[in-house]
Amino acid sequence: MNLSPRKRTLALALLLTSSFVFLPAAVHAQTVGYAVTESGGDTLSLVTPGGARTVLYHFHFGTAPFGVAVDTSGNYIVVEHGTNVLSKISPSGVRTILYRFSSDTEPQRVAIDSAGNYIICELSANVLSKVTQAGTRTEIYNFVGVAAGAPAGVAIDSEGNYIVAEHDSNVLSKITPSGVRTVIYNFSSGDGPSDVTIDAQGNYIVAENSANVLSRITPTGVRTIVYQFSPNSGPHSVKVDPDGSYIVVEESGSVISKITPAGVRTVIYQFPFDDPTDVVIAPAQSIQTTTSTVTSSSNTQTALASTSPSSSSSTSTSGTSSASATTGGGGIPEFPFQAMAATISAIFVTSSYLIVRRFTRRDG
């Protein structure tokens, strides 16, 4: 088929336009922010990756919000250490009590399972428990008489098992939903593991509070030090960022930091003596705005690495009330980049086609 120079030019333009429009675009998950419980300041706050802090909710004095998780609706589920309460903070800032624990239970951490149940580390009661959304509590495992225990942190693996950081036992354990406990790793005496999360490869990332170490433990029990903190930093909580880095709350240092898997540390935010205790990656629908202060700082260091495999094993085999308070709120929607790109693509291709068709008919 012979085309005139004009037609060849327009056909080439159409080809280039279509190729450009449909080139696969790299879409990366972006972190909106990190929700942090500040036990000393009785505050739930949001810290952006750039180091801007916004107060999400102010609790009453002495509440001591400690653990935090986020549900599929963007609500923050908060363990109130000082009041022995599990509460829900909505994106608009409404607080509802989900469960009241017995006095001196001192609930410390919370995770949410696939059914929406709340899995609680009850530190002083030495119990791992499950609280349903309806407010029914069941003991999953009682550490009393079996181990020194003090369950301080919990994560849920892909099979629904509970991976528990036992602070006083210096143990990382796995507990099945039916209550069978197996030791994954024995830490040295006094290491004080206080929290655990699971990375994309199924490794356990552990904040060793007393040892001032962030470590990685494989499912087979091989331990590698990812980062050695300065003395008295007190790494207390850890989560995996969408980019694969580890977000760590350094309680004694009043810092939230980011550590890459290769062991490079950057300070995201320095808190003003507010004892940060836990962190969760905040989805867009859970954001609200109240008062805010902005600071940022950075500090980059390299890791200290070592390995020391160890393993051993052992096995063994509820009331609610509600209240609410409000603060100002408002969600931040995600910008629909992919939808916009698809629309622009359709416009470009259609326009190019019509132009070529018009010139073809005129020259034909």
N, C-alpha and C positions, 0 to 999 in steps of 0.2 A: 504494500500500500504506500503510495507516494503522498507526502504531506507537504504543504507549503511551509516556508520558513516560519510564518506566523503561527501556524498550527503546531509545528514542532516545538517552538518556543513555549507555547501555552501548555502543550502536553507535558513538557519537562517541568514547567512550573507546578502543574498539578501533582506530578510525581513527587517532587521535592517537598511540596506543602504537605501531602499525605504522609510522607515518611517522617517529616519533622513532628507532625501532630501526634502520630502514633508511636513515637519512640517511647519505650517503657520508662516511666519516671520513677525514680527511687523515692519511696515514701517511708519515712522513718518515724517510729513511735517517739513522740515527744512527751517529756514529763512536765505536767502542769505545775507540780510542786510536791513538797513533802509535808504531810501533816504530822506535827510533833506534839506529844504531851509534855507539858512543863509542870512537873510535880510541885516544885517549890513555888511557882507562880500561879498555881491552880488555873492553868490556861491550856487550851488547845489552839495551836497556831499553825499557820501555813508558811512555809519557807520556799521560795522559788529557787530554781537552779542557779539564778543569778545573785541570790543572797538578799532578797527582799522578804521581810517578815510581815504577815498580817494576822491579827488576832481573829480566830474563828469563833471562840466561845470562852467566856470567863465563868469559871465555877465559883461556888462559895469558898471562902477561906477554909483551909483544912481538908478540902475534898481530895487533894493529891491525885489528880488523874495520872494513871501510870501506863497501862497498856492501851493500844488502839489498833483497830482493824477497820476496814471499810467494806460495806456490803454491796450487793449488785445494784442497789438503788442510789448509791452515793452517800448513804448515811454513815456517820462515824460511830462505831461501837467502842465505847470507852470503859475500861476497868478503873473504877474509882477506889484506889488503894486505901485512902483514909476513911471513907464512909462505908466500905464493904458493899459497894453497889456496882451493878452493870447497867450502863445507861446508853441511850441512843441520841446522838445529836444530828438533827436533819440538816440538809444543805441550807435551809433558811434560818437555822439557829434555834430550833425547838428541841428541848431536852425532855426525854421520856425515860423513866426508870423501867428497865426490863426485868431486873431481879435484885432482891436484897439478900445478901449472904448473911450467915450468922456472924455475930460479933467476933472480931479478931481473926477472921478468915484470911484477911489481907490478899485478896485476888490481885494478881500481878500482870498476867498477859492474857490475850484473847486471840484466837484464830477462828475463822469461819469455815465450816466444812461445806461439801457440795450440796447438802440439803438445807443449808442456811442455819444450821445449829451453831451455837457459840461454844467453843472449846476453851475452857478456863484453867489457867494455872493458879491454884489456891496455895499460895506460898506457905503461910503459917499453918493451914489445915493439912498441908502435905498431901494434897489431893489433886488429881486431874479430873475435871468434871465437864459435863455437857449440859448446857441450858438451851432448851428449845425456844423458838420464837414465841410460843405460848406461855413461857415462863416456868417450865417443868425442868427441874435439875436432877441429873443422874450422875453418880460417881462412875467414872471410867476406870480409874485406878487409884488405890490408896497406898501411898508409899510408907505409911507408918508401920514399923516393925519389919519392913522388908529392906529398906535402904535408908540412908540419911536423908535422901530425897531433896526437899525444897525445890519443887518444879518451878523454874523461873521463866522459861521460854518454850514455846511450842510451835511447830510447823506441821503441816499435813502433806504427806507424800502422795504420789499419783495413785497409790493403791488404797488410800484412805487411812493409812496408819499414822499415828501421832509420834512425831520425832520430838523428844523432850530434852531440854538442857536442865540437868539436875545440879543445881548450884552447890549444895552441900555435899552431895555424893561425888562430885567431880566426875560426872558420867554423862554421856550422851546415850539416850536409850530410845528404843522403838516400842511403842505400845499399840497392840492391835485393837480394833473396835470392840473385840470381845474381852479385852483386858489382859492379854498375855504380854509380858515385858521381856525385852531382850536388850542386853547391853551392846551398843554399837562401838563405843570407845570409852576407855578409862583414861581420864586426864590425870596429870600429876596432882598430888595433894595440894590444895590451896589455889588451883587455877580458877575455880569459880565460874564455870560456864553460865552465862546469864540469858543468852538468847540464841536462837538458831533459825536459819532460813534455808531454802533449797534452791540451787541454781538450775539453769536449763539442762545441765548435764546430769542432774540428780545427785550432785555433791551437797554435803551439809556445810553451810558456812556458819561458823560459831563465833560469837563474841565471848571471849574469855575475860571476864571482868577483872578478876584479881590478878591474872597474869599479864594484863594489858596487851592482849594478843587477839588478832583476827586470824582464825585458822580455817582451813578447808579439809574436810574429812570425806573420803570416798565411802560408798556403801559397803566396801570390804574392810573399812577400818584403817586406811592409810591417812595419816595426818600431815598436812603441810602448813607451815606458817605463811600466811599471805602478807601480814603486816605486823610489825612489832611497834607498839605505841610507846610514847614516853612514859616514864613512871607516873603513876597516879592519874592517868588519863581516864581509866575506868570505862572502856567500851562496854556499853550496856544493852544495845539493841542493834539489829542489823536486818536490812531488807535488800533485795536485788532490784536495781533500777532497770527499766526497759532496755537500756544500752548495755546491760551485763555487768555494770559496776556495782559495788556494794556501798549502800548508804548506811553510815554508822552513827549512832548517837554515843558521844563520849560524855558520860554523865559528869564525872569529876572535872573534866575540862570545860564543861558547858559548851560543847561544840557539836555540830552536825557536820560530818565530813564525807567525802566520796573517795573510795579506794578502788582502783582498777584491779582486775584479776592479776595483773603483773606486779601489783604492789606500789602503785604511785598514789599518794594521798593528796587531796586538795580540800581545804577547809571551805565549806559552803556558807556557814553562819556561826558566829560566836554569840551565844546567849548572855544576857546580863544577869548572871547568877540565878537563873530560874530552874536549874536542875532538870534538863531534858532527860526523859526516861525511855521513850519509845517513838517509833517513826513508822509511817505507812505511806506508800506512794499514793498520791491523791488523784483521783480521776476528775475530769473536767466538771461533771455534774454535781460534785460535792463541794464546789467552791462558793464561798460567800465573802462579802467584804464588810469589815467594821473598821476599827482603828488599825493603823499600820506604822511601823518604823522600819527604816531601811539601813542595813549595814552590809558590808561584804568584806571578806578577807580571803586570802589564799595562802596555802603553805604546801609545798610539794616536797615529798621525801621518797626514798626508795625502800623496797621491802627487804626483810631479812627472811631467808627461806631455809627450812630444814624439814626432814621427814622423820617420823617415828611411829611405825605401825604398831597397833596394839588392839587386841580384841578379847572379849570374854563374854559369857552369856549366863543369864539366869531367867527363870520364868515364874509366873504366879498368875495365878488367876486374879423434901423439896418445897414457895409462896412468892408473890409479886405484888407490887403497887406501882402507881404511876404519878408523875408530876411533870410540870413543864415550865420552861422559862424561855423567853425569846430575845433575840438580838437582831439587828438589821441583816438582811441577806440579799442574795441574788446570784444566780448561776452564771457561769461563763461558758457559752456554747463553743463547741469545736467548729472551726471553720471548715466547710465542706470542699477541701481542695480537689478530691477526686471527682466529685460531681461537677465542679466548675470546669475542670480539665476536659471532661467528657463533652460538656456543652460547647466549649470553645472548639473542640475537635470537629464536632458535627457542623458547626457554622462554617469553619474554614473549608472543609471538604465539600460541603454543599455549594458554597460560593464559587469555589474553584471549578466545580463541575459545570455550573451554570454559565460561567464565563467562557469556558472552552466550548460548550455547546453553542453558545451564541456566535462566537467567531467562526466555528465550523460551518454553521448554517449560512453565515454571511459570505464566507469564502467559497462555499461549496458550489 
